[in-house]
Amino acid sequence: MSRVAPITHDTSKSLVQTRVPQPLRIYLKAYGKYHGLKMEGLLVEVLNHFLTLRPDLHGVTWRKPQSNRSIAGVDGGWSQINVLIPDELAGKLAGLAMQLGISRATIAYTALYWFTRYMCPPQEPSQQASGRHNRDEAARSGGHHD
C-alpha cells in the first residue's frame, strides 16, 4: 500500500491583498496566462521590480485602491486580489508601507498600475502587429527593438 504524503502548508509566504478595477484584472490575467504566470507569480515579479526601481521616487504617485463596497468601487467594477508572496518580499512591502504611512494595498495597486501603464501597457491590435514587425526587423538586423 502506498503512503500518501501529508498535506503541508507553505509557511514562508504571506498574504497580500489589494483591489483593482475589472479592466486591469482582465489584462493582468491575460498577461500572466500569456507568460505562464498565475496572479501570484505576476504580483511577485511586479512588486520585486517596483521595490527595486522605486518609481515613486521618480514621479509615480501613489494610487489608493477603491473599496469594492463604495459606489465608485462598484461602478468601476473593483474586485479584491488575494495572493501569497514570499515572506521576504512581504517584509519589504510592509516596511515601505510603514515608512511612508500608506497601506500595503496602496503599494500593491500602485505597482500593478505602474506595471500596466508604463512597463507593459496593453496594445491595440494594430500596435501589436506593428510591434511584431519592428521586433522581427530588429531580430533580422541584430539590433534591439525599443
CYANA upper distance limits for C-alpha pairs under 8 A (distance plus 0.5 A):
 12 SER  CA     86 PRO  CA      6.49
 12 SER  CA     87 ASP  CA      6.03
 13 LYS  CA     84 LEU  CA      6.12
 13 LYS  CA     85 ILE  CA      5.66
 13 LYS  CA     86 PRO  CA      4.84
 13 LYS  CA     87 ASP  CA      5.32
 13 LYS  CA     90 ALA  CA      8.40
 14 SER  CA     84 LEU  CA      5.69
 14 SER  CA     85 ILE  CA      5.95
 14 SER  CA     86 PRO  CA      6.74
 14 SER  CA     87 ASP  CA      6.00
 14 SER  CA     90 ALA  CA      6.79
 15 LEU  CA     82 ASN  CA      7.17
 15 LEU  CA     83 VAL  CA      6.14
 15 LEU  CA     84 LEU  CA      4.98
 15 LEU  CA     85 ILE  CA      6.93
 15 LEU  CA     90 ALA  CA      8.48
 16 VAL  CA     82 ASN  CA      6.32
 16 VAL  CA     83 VAL  CA      5.96
 16 VAL  CA     84 LEU  CA      6.63
 16 VAL  CA     85 ILE  CA      7.46
 16 VAL  CA     90 ALA  CA      7.99
 16 VAL  CA    104 ARG  CA      7.94
 16 VAL  CA    105 ALA  CA      7.85
 17 GLN  CA     80 GLN  CA      7.42
 17 GLN  CA     81 ILE  CA      6.07
 17 GLN  CA     82 ASN  CA      5.09
 17 GLN  CA     83 VAL  CA      7.07
 17 GLN  CA    104 ARG  CA      8.20
 17 GLN  CA    105 ALA  CA      6.31
 17 GLN  CA    108 ALA  CA      8.34
 18 THR  CA     65 PRO  CA      7.49
 18 THR  CA     80 GLN  CA      6.25
 18 THR  CA     81 ILE  CA      5.89
 18 THR  CA     82 ASN  CA      7.35
 18 THR  CA    104 ARG  CA      8.25
 18 THR  CA    105 ALA  CA      4.87
 18 THR  CA    106 THR  CA      7.67
 18 THR  CA    108 ALA  CA      6.85
 18 THR  CA    109 TYR  CA      6.61
 19 ARG  CA     65 PRO  CA      6.10
 19 ARG  CA     66 GLN  CA      7.30
 19 ARG  CA     67 SER  CA      7.69
 19 ARG  CA     68 ASN  CA      8.03
 19 ARG  CA     78 TRP  CA      6.60
 19 ARG  CA     79 SER  CA      5.74
 19 ARG  CA     80 GLN  CA      4.77
 19 ARG  CA     81 ILE  CA      6.20
 19 ARG  CA    105 ALA  CA      7.76
 19 ARG  CA    109 TYR  CA      7.29
 20 VAL  CA     24 LEU  CA      6.84
 20 VAL  CA     25 ARG  CA      6.75
 20 VAL  CA     65 PRO  CA      7.02
 20 VAL  CA     66 GLN  CA      8.12
 20 VAL  CA     78 TRP  CA      5.63
 20 VAL  CA     79 SER  CA      6.14
 20 VAL  CA     80 GLN  CA      7.11
 20 VAL  CA     81 ILE  CA      7.85
 20 VAL  CA    109 TYR  CA      7.22
 21 PRO  CA     25 ARG  CA      6.88
 21 PRO  CA     73 GLY  CA      8.24
 21 PRO  CA     76 GLY  CA      6.34
 21 PRO  CA     77 GLY  CA      5.89
 21 PRO  CA     78 TRP  CA      4.50
 21 PRO  CA     79 SER  CA      6.84
 22 GLN  CA     26 ILE  CA      6.63
 22 GLN  CA     76 GLY  CA      7.66
 22 GLN  CA     77 GLY  CA      5.69
 22 GLN  CA     78 TRP  CA      6.19
 22 GLN  CA     79 SER  CA      7.24
 23 PRO  CA     27 TYR  CA      6.74
 24 LEU  CA     28 LEU  CA      6.57
 24 LEU  CA    113 TYR  CA      8.45
 24 LEU  CA    116 THR  CA      8.32
 25 ARG  CA     29 LYS  CA      6.62
 26 ILE  CA     30 ALA  CA      6.69
 27 TYR  CA     31 TYR  CA      6.47
 27 TYR  CA    122 PRO  CA      7.92
 28 LEU  CA     32 GLY  CA      6.44
 28 LEU  CA     39 MET  CA      7.95
 28 LEU  CA    116 THR  CA      8.44
 29 LYS  CA     33 LYS  CA      6.54
 29 LYS  CA     38 LYS  CA      7.97
 29 LYS  CA     39 MET  CA      7.13
 30 ALA  CA     34 TYR  CA      6.59
 31 TYR  CA     35 HIS  CA      6.75
 32 GLY  CA     36 GLY  CA      6.32
 32 GLY  CA     37 LEU  CA      4.97
 32 GLY  CA     38 LYS  CA      6.26
 32 GLY  CA     39 MET  CA      7.06
 32 GLY  CA     42 LEU  CA      6.75
 33 LYS  CA     37 LEU  CA      6.22
 33 LYS  CA     38 LYS  CA      7.31
 37 LEU  CA     41 GLY  CA      6.01
 37 LEU  CA     42 LEU  CA      6.36
 38 LYS  CA     42 LEU  CA      6.73
 39 MET  CA     43 LEU  CA      6.52
 39 MET  CA     83 VAL  CA      7.71
 40 GLU  CA     44 VAL  CA      6.77
 40 GLU  CA     83 VAL  CA      5.73
 40 GLU  CA     84 LEU  CA      6.79
 40 GLU  CA     85 ILE  CA      7.30
 41 GLY  CA     45 GLU  CA      6.79
 42 LEU  CA     46 VAL  CA      6.62
 43 LEU  CA     47 LEU  CA      6.39
 43 LEU  CA     83 VAL  CA      8.36
 43 LEU  CA     85 ILE  CA      8.46
 43 LEU  CA    108 ALA  CA      8.48
 43 LEU  CA    112 LEU  CA      7.98
 44 VAL  CA     48 ASN  CA      6.55
 44 VAL  CA     85 ILE  CA      6.70
 44 VAL  CA     86 PRO  CA      8.46
 44 VAL  CA     89 LEU  CA      8.31
 45 GLU  CA     49 HIS  CA      6.77
 46 VAL  CA     50 PHE  CA      6.52
 46 VAL  CA    111 ALA  CA      7.00
 46 VAL  CA    112 LEU  CA      7.20
 46 VAL  CA    115 PHE  CA      7.17
 47 LEU  CA     51 LEU  CA      6.39
 47 LEU  CA     89 LEU  CA      8.41
 47 LEU  CA    108 ALA  CA      7.47
 47 LEU  CA    111 ALA  CA      6.72
 47 LEU  CA    112 LEU  CA      8.46
 48 ASN  CA     52 THR  CA      6.57
 48 ASN  CA     89 LEU  CA      7.83
 49 HIS  CA     53 LEU  CA      6.42
 50 PHE  CA     54 ARG  CA      5.89
 50 PHE  CA     55 PRO  CA      7.19
 50 PHE  CA    111 ALA  CA      6.44
 51 LEU  CA     92 LYS  CA      8.45
 51 LEU  CA     93 LEU  CA      8.38
 54 ARG  CA     58 HIS  CA      7.92
 55 PRO  CA     59 GLY  CA      7.07
 55 PRO  CA     60 VAL  CA      6.06
 56 ASP  CA     60 VAL  CA      4.98
 56 ASP  CA     61 THR  CA      6.44
 56 ASP  CA     62 TRP  CA      7.71
 60 VAL  CA    114 TRP  CA      8.11
 61 THR  CA    110 THR  CA      8.34
 62 TRP  CA    106 THR  CA      7.31
 62 TRP  CA    107 ILE  CA      7.59
 62 TRP  CA    110 THR  CA      6.29
 63 ARG  CA    106 THR  CA      6.49
 63 ARG  CA    107 ILE  CA      8.20
 63 ARG  CA    109 TYR  CA      7.26
 63 ARG  CA    110 THR  CA      5.68
 64 LYS  CA    105 ALA  CA      8.16
 64 LYS  CA    106 THR  CA      5.38
 64 LYS  CA    109 TYR  CA      7.70
 64 LYS  CA    110 THR  CA      7.95
 65 PRO  CA    105 ALA  CA      7.60
 65 PRO  CA    106 THR  CA      6.60
 65 PRO  CA    109 TYR  CA      6.84
 66 GLN  CA     70 SER  CA      7.72
 66 GLN  CA     72 ALA  CA      7.34
 66 GLN  CA     73 GLY  CA      5.54
 66 GLN  CA     78 TRP  CA      7.23
 67 SER  CA     72 ALA  CA      8.27
 67 SER  CA     73 GLY  CA      5.69
 67 SER  CA     74 VAL  CA      8.44
 67 SER  CA     78 TRP  CA      7.60
 68 ASN  CA     72 ALA  CA      8.43
 68 ASN  CA     73 GLY  CA      4.94
 68 ASN  CA     74 VAL  CA      5.94
 68 ASN  CA     77 GLY  CA      7.83
 68 ASN  CA     78 TRP  CA      5.74
 68 ASN  CA     79 SER  CA      6.37
 68 ASN  CA     80 GLN  CA      7.96
 69 ARG  CA     73 GLY  CA      6.75
 69 ARG  CA     74 VAL  CA      6.88
 70 SER  CA     74 VAL  CA      6.56
 71 ILE  CA     75 ASP  CA      6.42
 72 ALA  CA     76 GLY  CA      6.43
 73 GLY  CA     77 GLY  CA      6.48
 73 GLY  CA     78 TRP  CA      5.52
 74 VAL  CA     78 TRP  CA      6.67
 85 ILE  CA     89 LEU  CA      7.21
 85 ILE  CA     90 ALA  CA      6.86
 86 PRO  CA     90 ALA  CA      6.71
 87 ASP  CA     91 GLY  CA      6.48
 88 GLU  CA     92 LYS  CA      6.96
 89 LEU  CA     93 LEU  CA      6.69
 90 ALA  CA     94 ALA  CA      6.55
 91 GLY  CA     95 GLY  CA      6.47
 92 LYS  CA     96 LEU  CA      6.67
 93 LEU  CA     97 ALA  CA      6.67
 93 LEU  CA    104 ARG  CA      6.89
 93 LEU  CA    107 ILE  CA      8.04
 94 ALA  CA     98 MET  CA      6.59
 94 ALA  CA    104 ARG  CA      6.73
 95 GLY  CA     99 GLN  CA      6.56
 96 LEU  CA    100 LEU  CA      6.57
 97 ALA  CA    101 GLY  CA      6.18
 97 ALA  CA    102 ILE  CA      5.52
 97 ALA  CA    103 SER  CA      6.02
 97 ALA  CA    104 ARG  CA      6.10
 97 ALA  CA    107 ILE  CA      7.68
 98 MET  CA    102 ILE  CA      7.19
 98 MET  CA    103 SER  CA      8.27
102 ILE  CA    106 THR  CA      7.15
102 ILE  CA    107 ILE  CA      8.11
103 SER  CA    107 ILE  CA      7.14
104 ARG  CA    108 ALA  CA      6.61
105 ALA  CA    109 TYR  CA      6.48
106 THR  CA    110 THR  CA      6.43
107 ILE  CA    111 ALA  CA      6.51
108 ALA  CA    112 LEU  CA      6.76
109 TYR  CA    113 TYR  CA      6.54
110 THR  CA    114 TRP  CA      6.44
111 ALA  CA    115 PHE  CA      6.56
112 LEU  CA    116 THR  CA      6.64
113 TYR  CA    117 ARG  CA      6.32
114 TRP  CA    118 TYR  CA      6.03
114 TRP  CA    119 MET  CA      7.33
115 PHE  CA    119 MET  CA      5.22
115 PHE  CA    120 CYS  CA      6.43
115 PHE  CA    121 PRO  CA      7.91
116 THR  CA    120 CYS  CA      5.70
116 THR  CA    121 PRO  CA      5.23
116 THR  CA    122 PRO  CA      7.65
117 ARG  CA    121 PRO  CA      5.52
123 GLN  CA    127 GLN  CA      6.20
123 GLN  CA    128 GLN  CA      6.41
124 GLU  CA    128 GLN  CA      6.79
125 PRO  CA    129 ALA  CA      6.91
126 SER  CA    130 SER  CA      6.71
127 GLN  CA    131 GLY  CA      6.33
128 GLN  CA    132 ARG  CA      6.60
129 ALA  CA    133 HIS  CA      6.68
130 SER  CA    134 ASN  CA      6.67
131 GLY  CA    135 ARG  CA      6.58
132 ARG  CA    136 ASP  CA      6.48
133 HIS  CA    137 GLU  CA      6.66
134 ASN  CA    138 ALA  CA      6.58
134 ASN  CA    145 HIS  CA      6.92
135 ARG  CA    139 ALA  CA      6.52
135 ARG  CA    144 HIS  CA      8.03
135 ARG  CA    145 HIS  CA      5.95
136 ASP  CA    140 ARG  CA      6.69
137 GLU  CA    141 SER  CA      6.62
138 ALA  CA    142 GLY  CA      6.28
138 ALA  CA    143 GLY  CA      5.19
138 ALA  CA    144 HIS  CA      5.82
138 ALA  CA    145 HIS  CA      6.13
139 ALA  CA    143 GLY  CA      6.72
139 ALA  CA    144 HIS  CA      7.62
